[in-house]
Amino acid sequence: MAIRLDVVGKRSDAVPFQYAWKDVVLYALGVGAQADRELDFLYEMHGPRVLPTFAVIPSFNAMIGVAGDLGAHPMMILHGEQKIVLHRPIPPSARLATVSEVKAIYDKGKGAVVVVECNTVDESGAAVFDNVFSIFVRGEGGFGGDRGPESPKLEPPSRAPDFEVAQSTSREQALLYRLSGDINPLHADPAMAKIGGFDRPILHGLCTYGFAGRAIVQGACAGDEKRLRSFAARFSGVVFPGDTLTTRGWKREDDSWLITVTTQEGKAVLTNAIAEVAPA
C-alpha cells in the first residue's frame, strides 16, 4: 500500500469544535490527573482549570481531516513528534475552529513522516493555540523523497534534574484516554495491536505527552498551568498501559526546560523535548 504524496498542501476548511467542562475533566482523567493534588482540573466548582496539553484535542479531528486520506494502514501509524504553542490560557468551555494543512511528507527510509500544522481560533477569530503533528507511517518510506530537516539530538546535562515526577498509568489508561477522541483500535483491541506488531494495545503517544505536560505544570510552572507557552517532544518508545512514567526537567538559561520521560525500565519514551515557560 503506497502512501499518497499528493496530500501535501491539502488544507481544511475551518473545523468547529465545541466543548464544555466535562470534556476538560475527561481529558484530565485520561492523562492521569489525581484528586489529591489536581482537584481544580477535575471539579467544575473549581473552574475547572484546563491542562495546557488539552490543546491537542480540539485540533485532532481537523488533523485527521487532512491526513486521514494517506492510503496507509491505520495499525502502521504512530505519533512521531508533537508541538503545541499556547497564545493564551485555554478556557474551560468554548466554541473553537481549527484550520489544518499537510505541510510536508518526508522519506525516512523505514517509514514516512507526515507533518500537519493546525491553527485554532475562538469565535472572535483570536488565536488560542497552534499544533504541529508529526505522524510516522511505518513501512511507507523509500519512495525517494526528501528526508527533511534533521533535528539535533538534545541530551540532558550530567547534573541532577531540577524536577522529577513519577506517575503511574493504569491498565485502563488508553481506554479512558480514547474517550477524548482518538479511537484508533491499536490502543484498545488486542487483535488489532497484533496486526500492528505489538503483543497488546499500546498507550496513545498523546496520552504520554499529557502525562508529561502535567509533570511540567507541577515541576517547571510551580503549579501554574498558565505559564506554559509551548511544549515540543519526540516520541521515542512505546508505552503500555500500566507502565510508570518518570518525567525529568532541566532548566536552561532562556527560561526553557529540557524534558525527558522514561518508563520504570529506564526506557526513553519521550526525548528531544523542550517546554517554554513564562517567568513567575
N, C-alpha and C positions, 0 to 999 in steps of 0.2 A: 504494500500500500504506500504509494508515493505521496509525500506531503505536498500540499498546494502552495506554490510560491506566489501565486497571483493575488493573494490576500494582502500583501504588503501595500500599504497606503489606504486600505479599506477603513472607512470612518463611519461611525454610527451616528444616527440621529441622537438627540438628547433623550436618554433613557430615564424615566421618572423612578423615584424610589421614595416611598413614604414610610416612615417608621414611628413607633411610639415607645414609651418607656419599657414595655415588656420585651421588645426586640433588643434593647440595650442591655437589659438584665440577662436575657437568654444568652447573648453573646458573652457577657462577663462570666456566666456559669460555664459556658463552653470552653473558655480558656482558663478555667480553674480558680476563679475568684473565690475567696474564703470569707465567710461571715464574720470571723473573729477579728479581722483587720481590714476588710474591704466592704463592710456593710453598705457604705454610701454608694457603691457601684451596683448593689443588689436590691436596694429597698427604695421604692418610689417616694416614700415620705422624706427621704434624704436627697431628693433630686429626680432621678438618681444621677450621680456623676457618670461620665462616659469615658471608658478607656480609649486612649488615642488610636489604638490599632483597630477599633471598630471601623475606621475609615475604609478597610478592605471590603466591608460588607455591602454598602450601597453601590460600590463600583463593580462588584463581582459579575452581576448579570450583564452589565454593559461590556465588560471584558469578554465574556462568553459570546456575546452577540457578534463580535467581530473576529474572535479567534476560535470559535466553535466549529468552523467550517473548514478545518485544516485537512480533512481526509485522513486523520490519524486515529488509531485505535485508542479509545479513552483509557484503557488499562496501561498504556505505554506512556502516559503523560504524567510528568511530575513537575512540581514547582521548582524553579531554578533559583530565582532571586526575587526579592520584593523590596520596594521602597515606598514609603508614604511621606508626604510633605503636608504639614498642618499649617493652614493660613490663619486659623483662629480655633478656639475650642469648639468641639462638636456638641451641639445641643442635644438634650435627652429626647426630643421629638422634633421632626422636621419633614418638609417636603423638599427633596433634592432632585437634581438632574445631572446625569453624567454623560459626557461625550468621550468615546474611546476611539483609538486609532492604532492599527498594527504598524509599528514604526520600522520593524526590520525582522528578517529571518536569517539567522547565522548558521553556518555549517560547521559543526564541532566534530565532525568525523563519526563518532559513535552515536550522535544524535543531532537534532536541530534545536536551536533556541529561538523562540518567538517572543518578541518584545512588544508589549501593548501598553500604551500610555493612556491614562484616564484622568479627566479633569471634572471635578464635581463642584456645582454651584448651588446656592439656595434659590428661593423663589424670586428674590430681587436680582439675581444674576451675580451676586457676590461670591467669590471663590471661597470654598470651605476647606477642601483638601485635594491633593493630587495623588495618584498611584502610578507606579510603574511595575507591571507584572512581567516577569521573565519566565517563560514556560519551557521546560526541557522535554522534548519528544524523543524518547529512546528509539534507536534503530532507524531514524529518519535523516541521518547525516550522510555525507559522502556524495552530495549532489553537485559539488564543485563550486559552492558559493563562498562568499566572504566569511572568514572565521569571526569577524567582529573584533571590537576592542578587547584587549587583554587587561583586566584589572590587576594591579599589583596585589600580591598576597600580603595581607596585613597580619603580622604576628604580634601577640601580646608581649608586653615588656617582661623582663625576668623578675621584676618585683611582684609582691603580693597584690592581688586586685584591690581596688578601692571599695568594691562591694561584691558580695557573693550571696546568691539567693538560691536555695534548693526548693524545688516544687515537685510534688508527686502528681502524676496523671493517673486517672482511674482507668480500669479496663473498659469502661463505657465512654471514655472521653470523646472518641471520634463519633460515636452515635449521638452524643449530645451536641458536639460542635456542628455536625452536618445540618442540624435543625435551623441554623442561621443562613443556610443557602447552598452550600457545596455538597450536593447529594451524590457525588461520584461513588458508585458501589465499591470501588477499590478500598474505601475506608469502612465498609460495613459487611460486605459479603465475602466469606472465606473462599468460595469458588472463584469469584472474580479476582480476588487478590492472588490466587494461584496462577491465573492467566497472566497476571502482571509480573509473576516471578517471585512472589512473596509467600511465606508459609501461612500468614494470616493477615487480616486487614491492618493497614498502617495508619498512623495518625496524619491528619492533614498538615502539610507544611505551614499553612497559615495559622493552625492551632498552636504549633510550636512557637511561631512568631508572636502570637498573642500572649503566651506564657512569658516569653522574653520581654514583651512590652510591659507586662505587669511588674516584672522584676526591675526594669529600668525606672518605672514610676517610683517604686519603693526605694531603690538604691541610688539612682542618679538625680531624681527630681524631688527627693525628700518628701515623697507622697503627693506632690502637686502635679497632677497629670497635665495641667495647662502649660507647664514649662517645656514639654516635649515638642520640638519643632520638626524633626524628621527622624526617620529610622530606616536604614537600608541594611539588608542582610542577604547572605548567600546560604541556601540550604545544601549542606554538605553530607548529610547522612540521614538514614531512615529512623524514625521514632515509632515505637509500637505502644499502643495504649497500655498503661500500667508502668511505663518507664518513669524514672525520676530524672528531672531536668535540672541542671545547675547552671545558672546564668552568672557570669562574672563580668565586671566592668572596670576599666582603667580610664581615669580622667586624663584628657590630653590638654595641651596648652591653650587650645582655641575654644574651650567650653564644649567640645565634643567628647564622646566616650567611645572607646573601643570595646566591643561586646563579643563574648563567646558563649555558646551553650553546648554542654556535654551531657551524655547520659550517665547513669550510675556505673557503667563500664568504662567511663572515660572517653567514649567515642564522641568526636566532634560532630555535631549535627547542625550547628549554625555558626558560620565563620564570616570573615570579611565584613563584619557588621559595625556600623557607625551610627550612633544616636547623637543628634544635635539637641542640646538642652539650653534653654534660656537661663541667664543668671537669676538667682533668687532675688 
